[in-house]
Amino acid sequence: MLRKEWRSEAPDVCVKSLTEHESAIKTHFTQPEVQYIGSTSGCGCDFPNVMYQSGGWPELELDDDNDEEASEHKSCEALVTLLHASDEEIVELYGVWDGDFAEAPQAREEISVQTLTQPNFKFKERGFYIVRIR
């Protein structure tokens, strides 16, 4: 994917090369090139997510925060647009906190790109996704 810097005056997803600090995450991927994808906030915070706790993910409760939901939806829509613009048929995504790059995935799922925009979709922290684009 082409690199795309995050800009505060026009928030959108960003794509950056990994830093040396982040490079340990490469061991989890099958593809030779691994990139950092940030949400409309510049980091991953604006992607809908559920945190890994006590060996699993808590049941999802729908939130009444319409602003947060709208921001998350915007990030997922932008991610889907970015993935469609790539020449890839499959993309691997792995979401972790800064500093947890070497931590092994706790779940592996294969999903279609359309799943990312479903209303109840949440990325699982430390979940590894194989996303079918085409």
Secondary structure by P-SEA (a helix, b strand, c coil): ccbbbbbcccccbbbbccccccccccccccccbbbbbbccccccccccccccccccccccccccaaaaaaaaaaaaaaaaaaaaaccccbbbbbbbccccccccccbbbbbcccccccccccccccbbbbcccc
